Amino acid sequence: MIGLFFYLLLWIPLNLLRLIWSDWKIEGRGNLPPRPQGMILAVNHLHWSDILVVGASLPLSHRPWWVAKVELFSHPVTAWWFRTMRVIPIRRGQRDLAALEAAEEALKQGAVLIMFPEGHRSDTKQLQQGRGGAVRLAVRSGCPIVPVAIWGTEAGFGGIVRRSPVRVRFGKPYYPPVEGNKIPFDRMSELTDDMMLRIAALMPEKYWGYYRERMLAETAAQSS
């Protein structure tokens, strides 16, 4: 219960800010699978404030879990805070089996797990190459991936207060097309690109970054 209390202390003021003052709009929230279905929200990452914006853009029925770098858990007080807020620590740049198993178990129990598949914030403020952790977890847990695009947060929380336009767009959920619960080695890159292209398709062209050429080619193919 204490975790929910702290979550509401953030969620309520942020939504009042969204509704009363800021130019912060949410699209496609109806695409979220109903609870208690577990799901992975695969979100691009522009600024640390994305964490607040995405969390507050979800309905209370979809209070999320998170995956974050283990360095945030170095102090007992912050470690307690993050665990209370449903954050799973992970060692970045490694295949952290303990973190993956904890995330998989949470998903099987119905967690709404937010992941940033780029691995870290984008220095270019555009999409970076994605990593396959979200795809692997979706296949192992049998849960869908919901692609989510966020943009306008480049200026940080101050930009939100100054009424810079911020957009959060939820795409349609999907299941990575894999038979069984293991991904063939030669398919991982393809499935990761598919996830990232689904995110790119939700956002303006100027944010396509690493996937720009692929998106332009697919757009041209669809229009021909």
FIBAPA-589921 format. One record per atom (N, C-alpha, C, O, CB): residue in one letter; y, z, x. Coordinates in steps of 0.001 Angstrom, whole numbers, plus 500000, padded with zeros to 6 digits. Each point is the difference from the previous one (the first is absolute). Last residue first. Glycine has a CB too. Example, Ala and Ser with C-alpha at 12.3 -4.5 7.8 and 13.67 -1.06 7.14 Angstrom:
// FIBAPA-589921
S497750507080512850;S501190500060500820;S501090500730499230;S501108500169500509;S498264497686500675;A494908502075499106;A501190500000499110;A501200500000500900;A499981500665501036;A498846500581497072;
***
This chain:
// FIBAPA-589921
S503121446921503401;S499639498589500143;S498956499568498964;S499589498840499986;S500927501330502459;S501254504354498210;S500962499156499329;S499650498508500057;S500596499186499295;S501101502529501244;Q495671501720501633;Q500006500285498569;Q500927499070499227;Q499743499693498836;Q499736502673501698;A500353497447504206;A498739499534499438;A499951500198498489;A499470499159499274;A499414501365502894;A504799501157500278;A500032498534499969;A498748499443499356;A500065499034499240;A501342500956502814;T498795504636498660;T500974499622498974;T500060498489499853;T500059499481498885;T501274502584501604;E496034499721502955;E499374500223498711;E500935499599498853;E499557499450498992;E499096502415502017;A503002497882503394;A498922499017499819;A499347500164498638;A499705499009499331;A499892500968503142;L503671503142498801;L500623498690499763;L498943498935499746;L500171499133499143;L501764501525502307;M496574503630499755;M500562500011498662;M500644498669499666;M499851499505498883;M500516502944501311;R497964498187504160;R498899499969499031;R500525499949498577;R499464499268499168;R499104502003502431;E504550499277501859;E499426498655500031;E498857499858499004;E499875498972499334;E500777500836503068;R501391504517498057;R500907498984499465;R499358498617499947;R500045499338498963;R501859501988501926;Y496602503303500615;Y499247499155499062;Y500834498858499431;Y499596499353499034;Y499035502631500398;Y503116501377503621;Y498791499485500648;Y499270498998499119;Y499337499098500512;Y500457503049500728;G504608498983496558;G499721500319501391;G498783499302500581;G499943498771500025;G501101503377499530;W501332498567495839;W498636499562500256;W499562500179501444;W498815500209500260;W501480498185497914;Y504051502459499279;Y499196501110500498;Y498590499567500432;Y499210500848500413;Y502101500657498089;K502032495583499477;K500551500469501271;K499213501166500598;K500205500350501162;K502021498895498050;E496771498737496401;E499562499235501167;E500487500593501317;E499276499947500994;E500714498037497575;P499292505264497147;P500819498828500344;P499566499376501325;P499428500664500864;P502485500350497884;M494304501624498498;M501315500298500554;M500778498744500324;M499418498917500064;M499668503185500848;L496263498321497473;L500771500835499087;L501451500161500441;L500814500540499251;L497088500655500184;A498635496469503062;A500292499237498790;A500856500785499007;A500572499415499079;A497281499377501251;A500467503223503702;A501098499055500265;A500416499262498741;A501186499752499783;A497991499979502551;I497023503068497479;I501229500786500096;I501196499073500185;I501028500162499342;I497691501778501639;R497120496068499061;R500259500483498643;R501266500864499976;R500770499954499040;R496749499987500452;L500875498603504633;L500631498889499284;L500293500374498552;L500977499527499419;L497837498856502077;M498821504671501196;M501390499923500425;M500745498864499297;M501185500127499692;M498145500826502519;M496000499572497006;M500736501156499488;M501483499894500333;M500848500244499142;M497093501160501099;D499212495348501571;D500107499827498550;D500798501142499384;D500854499772499144;D496950499005500830;D501102501464504590;D501069499031499745;D500207499798498503;D501134499882499536;D498340498977502634;T496918503805499105;T501266500681500296;T501183499074499747;T501003500413499418;T497834501009502293;L496843496800497901;L500272500913498884;L501311500767500208;L500728500271499046;L496797499951500575;E500945496904503845;E500315499212498800;E500381500899498828;E500956499717499279;E497469498501501504;S500034503771503215;S501333499415500195;S500435499226498760;S501156500080499583;S498420499766502891;M496022501929497547;M501023501037499946;M501409499427500123;M500889500360499228;M497466501232501745;R497259496046499296;R500757499969498757;R501184500964499991;R500898499867499168;R497010499485499692;D498659500074504648;D500838498799499957;D500835499897498726;D500803499078499862;D497497499798501544;F498589504763499288;F501037500024501026;F500952498813499870;F501213500152500146;F497200501042501368;P499137500776494136;P499613499222501177;P501159499900500979;P501154499861499594;P497217498836499018;I501072505382497974;I500761498765500168;I499492499262501238;I500038500557501097;I501994500476497783;K495809502713497297;K500298499693501394;K500682498640500097;K499686499078499247;K498343502306501510;N500034500732495237;N501086500864500476;N500283499828501484;N500581500882500633;N498805500734497602;G498704494691497785;G499586501246500626;G501202500795500476;G501125499764499561;G496733499166501125;E503367496239498843;E498768500494499392;E499545501249500742;E499944500020501230;E499400497641498048;V505786500284500004;V498940500273500977;V498786500516499254;V500132500833499103;V501549499679502727;P503615498127497214;P498739499329499658;P498952500129501106;P499850499122500850;P501456499276497758;P502804505045499775;P499666499055501063;P498628499376499744;P499032500721499761;P502363500604501872;Y501645500357494349;Y498918500504500842;Y499725498989501103;Y499761498832499693;Y499229502453498369;Y505715499957498869;Y498895499081500270;Y498967500707500869;Y500301500992500664;Y501240496999499159;P503492502609496916;P498899500538500813;P498914498954500206;P499815499108499173;P500673503191499960;K504808496512500197;K498773500199499238;K498887500533500903;K499845499537501130;K500831498616497297;G504458502978502844;G499234498813499666;G498747500341499212;G499752501159499668;G501132497748502375;F504220503477498666;F498554500200500019;F499303498707499572;F500312499428498956;F499976503046500543;R504780498947502703;R499264499111499103;R498498500202500190;R499477499835501102;R502413498482498960;V503456503720500991;V498581500298500193;V499237499172498984;V500248500101498798;V500204502271502059;R504900497838501486;R499014499495499057;R498593500435500414;R499644499979501178;R501846498054498312;V504303502808501215;V498651500346500452;V499015499540498934;V500203500236498809;V500643501768502530;P504811497414500164;P498857499665499155;P498666500333500672;P499761499623501147;P501612498569497821;S503111504662501918;S499429498745500493;S498769499677499161;S499228500903499679;S501637499515502688;R502200503514497253;R499644499047498955;R499628498622500551;R500193498984499333;R501323502256499145;R499410503123503767;R501151499088499923;R499745498846499032;R500815499082499909;R499770501518502449;V495990502544498486;V501125500768499442;V501233499112499835;V500778500174499062;V498324501922502008;I497185496049501055;I499679500241498588;I501152500732499320;I500397499664498884;I497140500421501661;G502713499236504070;G500220498758499275;G499706500146498519;G500671499400499161;G498773499355502902;G499606504825500849;G501441499863499801;G500341498732499236;G500928499988499191;G499452501286502912;F495196499583499310;F500348500714498778;F501493499928499715;F500420500031498843;F497647501491501537;G500187494487502616;G499602501389499875;G500459500643498699;G500478499326499088;G499595500808503365;A500262495187499141;A501151500848500314;A499690501485499850;A500877500844500186;A500600497307499075;E495294498453499629;E500311499892501424;E501145500920500427;E500030500472501137;E499172497176498776;T498571501398495654;T500051501345500584;T500388499975501475;T499998501040500659;T498268499675497706;G500931495452498678;G501309500590499747;G500136501393500580;G501074500597499933;G499056498053498013;W495052499388500391;W501061499468500857;W501349500579499553;W500158500480498877;W498517497377501523;I495443502118498828;I501237500766499912;I501025499341500918;I499676499617501125;I499070502548498343;A496049496881497980;A501102499556500867;A501217500879499762;A500360500294498860;A498774497332501119;V495116502471499251;V501310500511499605;V501032499522501024;V499803500145501206;V499157501900497664;P495472497258499199;P501054499643500950;P501360500455499467;P500300499839498817;P498344498176501982;V496377503983498282;V501193499563499282;V501046499631501053;V500519500892500671;V498970500597497288;I494799499031501907;I501255500041500747;I501113499515499076;I499855498982499323;I498955500628502906;P496221502835496355;P500864498825500152;P501194500267500913;P500408501141500215;P498892498134497512;C495669503096502687;C501270500118499279;C500855498757500210;C499890499347501038;C500021503148499207;G495692498977501749;G499884499268498740;G501251500059499157;G499949499754498795;G497655500716501260;S501285501337504535;S500148500901498853;S499771499312498663;S499775500661498986;S501823500641502363;R498159496305502853;R499090501144500113;R500053500904498777;R498984500575499609;R501291499326502854;V502695496365497857;V498616499535499920;V499038501183500006;V499050500026499218;V501592497837501941;A503938503020499439;A499779499472498654;A498542499584499823;A499394500277498965;A502999498944500939;L499049502170504375;L499862501119499070;L499724499524498580;L499209500611499281;L502321500724502160;R499339495409501871;R498735500681500280;R499777501151499025;R498891500175499496;R501309499193502926;V503910498383497402;V498919499142499510;V498659500701500183;V499168500018499093;V502176497916501458;A502423504163501253;A500038500059498533;A498872499166499393;A499375500412499023;A503119499930501058;G498115499576504675;G499512501271499496;G499953500094498484;G499042500533499440;G501847500462502601;G500501495278501283;G498980499929498968;G499519501300499401;G499036499997499234;G500319498027501895;R505639499898500787;R498752500539500532;R499028500204498849;R500400500059498837;R500812501073503082;G503408495391498882;G499311501112499379;G498752500425500745;G499471499261500830;G501424499965497033;Q503995498473503754;Q498580499720499808;Q499299501237499459;Q500212501109500492;Q499834497193501370;Q505012501479496899;Q499270499898501250;Q498541499660499689;Q499581500010498842;Q501987501651502290;L503423497706496046;L498575500303500057;L499443499810501406;L500303499019500680;L499490500295496930;Q505318501907502192;Q499184498982499341;Q498540500395500126;Q499653500922500738;Q502056497271499747;K502039503999501706;K500284500089498566;K499333498860499227;K500469499605498933;K501714501518501597;T497455500123504261;T500706498765499628;T500449500007498548;T500707499091499562;T497955499697502139;D498730504755500235;D501258499954500748;D500839498782499607;D501225500026500124;D497657501170501776;S497354501613495140;S500321498706500601;S501351500053500707;S501021500309499385;S497630498534498838;R497625505299500996;R501188499353499450;R500325498713500746;R499766499891501204;R501102502345498101;H494030499163500677;H501238500699500338;H501172499226499416;H499841498884499504;H499143502055502623;G496453497859496845;G499751501048500975;G501217500801500390;G499864501159500392;G498337497453500419;E500657497714495830;E500592499538501257;E499856501047501111;E500138499676501180;E501487498937497500;P496969502182496730;P499044499266500843;P500589499395501259;P499251499564500874;P499539499960497075;F502059504788498833;F500892498989500567;F499182499167500983;F499871500386501162;F502199501104498560;M496563501704495711;M499802499624501394;M501028498944500389;M500358499137499198;M497173501398500647;I500951503339495992;I501011499083500527;I499729499754501481;I499843500939500780;I501865499876497527;L495159500847497274;L500245500108501433;L501000498943500457;L499740498802499886;L497948502119500437;V500206501904495335;V500918498867500144;V500498500081501442;V500877500804500313;V499837499157497175;A494455502199500518;A501325500077500629;A500770498689499873;A499417498915499989;A499675502768501610;G496240499931496840;G501073499525499126;G501392500033500600;G500985499969499262;G497628500795498912;Q496865500224503759;Q500340501061499049;Q501198499628499123;Q500451500807499187;Q498646500858502437;K499414495487501836;K498854500113499079;K500231501079498956;K499415499965498918;K499068499258502902;L504712500251501607;L500012498846499089;L498872500084498988;L500189499702498821;L500830498906502980;A499136504625501616;A501102500201499048;A500056498860498989;A500218500230498810;A501074501022502947;E495640498383501776;E499563501012499042;E501085500257498951;E499698500163498818;E498856500890502958;E502478496037501766;E498981499403499124;E499547500990498934;E499842499640498833;E499401498899503058;A503713502973501463;A500678499102499064;A499007499380499028;A500291499875498810;A501453499644502922;A496516503154501694;A500785500832499079;A500707499138498962;A500037500347498819;A500285501359502994;E497349496094501616;E499058500650499085;E500736500879498990;E499631500043498826;E498615499919502972;L504274497997501594;L499491498985499078;L499031500608498992;L500013499639498823;L500268498626502960;A501355504485501675;A501066499672499055;A499523498990498970;A500303500129498813;A501397500337502955;A495345500635501711;A500206501168499143;A501070499724498951;A499843500377498839;A499476501119503051;L499792495238501448;L498967500058498970;L500194501184499060;L499743499890498802;L498693499001502779;D504781498053501534;D499864501423499708;D499031500164498832;D500399499923498838;D501957500559502005;R499013495823502884;R499216500007498765;R499636501450499704;R498959500502500424;R500114497142499992;Q505517500852502160;Q498593500314500197;Q499268499839498673;Q500614499975498934;Q499939501623502957;G504183497873498565;G499509499240501134;G498550500281500326;G499467499446500961;G502818500555499902;R500213503843496558;R500343498577499997;R499484499334501269;R499948500609501068;R502096499861497538;R496265503866498566;R500389499640501361;R500227498498500049;R499058499214499900;R499632502728501091;I501859501466494622;I499191498967500643;I500549499730501398;I501212500013500219;I498224498951497534;P500779504706497517;P500417499618501357;P499058498957500597;P498787500053499794;P502210502228500522;I500506498762494438;I498822499994500865;I500433499568501398;I500552498910500150;I497899500573497890;V504086502835497374;V500093499062501117;V498772500175500886;V499654501117500384;V502888498927499547;R499269502348495833;R498885499053499961;R500100498911501078;R499769498821499731;R500064501620497823;M502967503601501733;M500496498782499369;M498972498856500040;M500341498835499795;M501974501870500844;T496755503464501430;T500337500355498612;T500461498774499220;T499761499899498796;T500875502412501953;R498638497222503840;R498712500110499294;R500223500373498535;R499287499525499116;R499579501154503036;F504928499133500623;F499448498673499779;F498650500054499280;F499719499158499148;F501483500062502896;W500908504901499131;W500802499235499046;W499361498659499686;W499845499641498832;W502201501488502021;W496040501562502528;W499748500559498666;W500744499194498935;W499447499692498944;W500238502602502065;A501138496564503435;A498623499628499644;A499660500513498601;A499389499290499201;A499944500760503238;T504774501204499455;T500033498622499519;T498604499523499605;T499849499232499051;T502137500321502413;V498251504752500352;V500767499956498752;V500033498578499436;V499742499788498815;V501662502150501981;P496449498867503461;P499276500585498852;P500747499887498675;P499388499744498963;P499577501822502632;H501630494762502317;H500479501364499771;H499315500575498764;H499843499286499009;H502391500168502060;S496755496117500332;S499951500763501243;S500438501454499831;S499593500865500777;S500832497016500426;F499051497923495845;F499283501244499706;F499961500944501203;F499170500908500048;F499449497834498298;L503209496753501602;L500786500758499023;L499387501362499700;L500646500858499398;L500103496988499614;E497099498864503780;E501068500720500692;E500856500837499051;E500604500989500417;E499419497195501277;V496455498729496928;V499582501378500248;V501088500811500693;V500000501227499906;V497648497980500239;K503308496583496458;K499617500245501394;K499762501489500247;K500707500854499466;K500614497130501243;A497874500146494319;A501132500077500936;A499495500381501389;A498919500569500150;A502647500079497967;V497165497948496290;V499422500042501347;V501170499967500972;V500860499125499894;V496959499705499390;W501697502871495213;W500587499206501072;W499116500048501238;W499169500896500151;W503129499555498943;W497830500314494991;W499572500482501301;W500590499045501040;W500432498894499675;W497400502145499388;P504278499714495741;P499212499355501045;P499469500919501089;P500433501140500171;P500906496899499367;R499825501744494844;R500420500756501180;R499123499596501185;R498774500058499905;R502015501887498652;H499574496293496669;H499498499376501216;H500544500716501240;H500365499354500982;H499469498441497811;S501409503419496763;S498548499871499865;S499356499451501267;S498794500141500201;S501511499509497354;L504428500653501916;L499388501272500389;L498480499957499893;L499299500727500705;L502765500444498540;P500479494229501749;P500010500985498909;P499295501274500452;P499198499961500933;P500824498191497338;L502484498744505371;L498734500133499276;L500167500957498819;L500772500955500086;L497939498589502042;S504703499597501110;S499865498840499111;S498704500021499207;S499812499200499085;S501561499501502509;A499796504524501824;A500781500242498780;A499913498838499024;A500326500162498824;A501215501259502504;G496253498210502882;G499463501151499283;G500722500251498686;G499368500291498985;G499991500689503196;V502275495638500710;V498724499621499374;V499432501159499197;V499541499809498874;V500010498579502996;V504396502476500546;V500241499013498948;V498706499619499292;V499951499957498771;V502006499177502520;L497962503814502499;L500615500626498829;L500105499022498836;L499713500349498854;L501567501168502662;I497108496780502520;I499061501029499534;I500542500666498741;I499271500187499026;I499936500208503339;D503427496484500063;D498997499353499138;D499067501035499393;D499562499858498858;D500556498067502545;S503201503097501961;S500324500297498603;S499064499286499025;S499972500343498818;S502403499980501864;W497512498958504094;W499312501230499592;W500256500337498537;W499169500640499355;W501015500187502985;H499917494042498955;H500784501174500408;H499265501247499538;H499185499933499080;H503006498777500792;L495900496847499577;L501276499645500617;L500739501193500595;L500704499855500999;L499436498283497394;H494702499916499690;H500710501192500482;H501250499600500784;H499905499421501082;H497916501846499019;N498148497068495755;N500707499684501242;N500919501159500371;N500303500851499163;N499589496672500325;V495534503144497598;V501457499846499932;V500545499567501361;V499561500507501033;V500565501250497150;A495281499142498418;A500303499434501313;A501459499560500009;A500371499049499311;A497220500192501017;L499090504243496780;L501270499282499916;L500354499544501410;L500330500822500855;L500458500532497114;I494400500052499462;I500780499974501237;I501268499197499742;I499933498851499565;I497974501339501881;M498529502876495174;M500612498727500392;M500727500159501328;M500385501102500391;M499865498237497189;G496349503120498074;G500534500055501348;G500533498636500394;G499515498981499508;G498883502855501091;Q501182500136494281;Q499509499023500972;Q500652500232501360;Q501223500102500095;Q498399498227498058;P500718504122497332;P499924500548501355;P499423499035501040;P499418500441500992;P500333501767497947;R503901496220498344;R499315501134500581;R498770500324499167;R500027499762498792;R502138501132502137;P499921494053499386;P500117501299499327;P499246501083500761;P499024499729500700;P501204499096497100;P501999496898504719;P498807500338499213;P500172501368499350;P500650500878500568;P497907497736500971;L505658498235499619;L499222501102500556;L498772500273499138;L500136500148498786;L501956500847502193;N501406495811497972;N498829499493500721;N499143501113500590;N498865499759500411;N502433498196500103;G502973502685497214;G498874499848499078;G498759499430500657;G498923500030499405;G502713499664498795;R502564500658504022;R499278501273499998;R498819499981499031;R499052500771500147;R503077500389500462;G501369495338500786;G498547499866500027;G499228501297499952;G498815500017500334;G501564497961500914;E504642502234500527;E499398498924499218;E498468500068500111;E499452500374501037;E502604498173499332;I502938504437500520;I498543499963500143;I499464498902499093;I500366499918498827;I499521502568501731;K505179499058502007;K499240499480498868;K498513499884500338;K499624499714501137;K502414499038498098;W503125503305502241;W498596500104500414;W499146499607498797;W499949500717499001;W500548501138502714;D504548499119499568;D499511498681499577;D498565499842500496;D499706499179500869;D502648499820499187;S500303505888498727;S499681498963500979;S499588498683499347;S499697499941498808;S499610501856502759;W502008502279495733;W500968499541500973;W499594498741500757;W500746499020499993;W499918503317500212;I496785499991496142;I501410500270499709;I500951499272500953;I501078499578499580;I498231502640499533;L495772497553501128;L500396499665498635;L501512500102499762;L500559499253499196;L497208501549500075;R500206500338505015;R499679498609499649;R500579499615498640;R500567498918499848;R497335501257501506;L502469504300500091;L500844499138500814;L499785498537499630;L500954499231499881;L498977502455501980;L497243501395496173;L501343500140499423;L500990499127500766;L500867499362499403;L498601502994499852;N496234497898502445;N500039499164498802;N501317500151499250;N500458499048499368;N497064501147500463;L501759502463503982;L500016498596500402;L500061499082498786;L500693498983500024;L498012501607502034;P500846504129497285;P501345499597500463;P500071498527500399;P501011499344499750;P499339502990501037;I495317499236497835;I500999500093498926;I501407499626500492;I500641499159499371;I497966502637499556;W497670498362504198;W499880498911499032;W501122500030498959;W500575498958499685;W496952501082500661;L501940503459503010;L500477498733500551;L500078498923498925;L500986499267499926;L498025501349502283;L499367503609496655;L501315500283500591;L500599498763500658;L501219499894500130;L498070502469500239;L496271497548497948;L501003499883498938;L501410500278500514;L500969499421499509;L497290501257498837;Y498135499974504601;Y500131498573499687;Y501072499781498933;Y500817499087500111;Y496759500553500480;F501211504758500532;F500817499389501050;F500220498512499728;F501077499464500260;F498042502218501385;F498019500563495389;F501347500566499897;F500929499356501028;F501104499571499662;F497929502607499508;L496388496798500992;L500653499310498894;L501437500493499844;L500902499209499724;L496876500506499122;G499554502495504301;G500276498641500441;G500728499201498929;G500936499260500304;G497045500840501149;I500460504211497568;I501200500057500829;I500376498615500515;I501179499683500154;I498237502663500505;M496574498290496809;M501212500000499185;M501267500000500852;M501001499388499628;M497736501816498596;
***
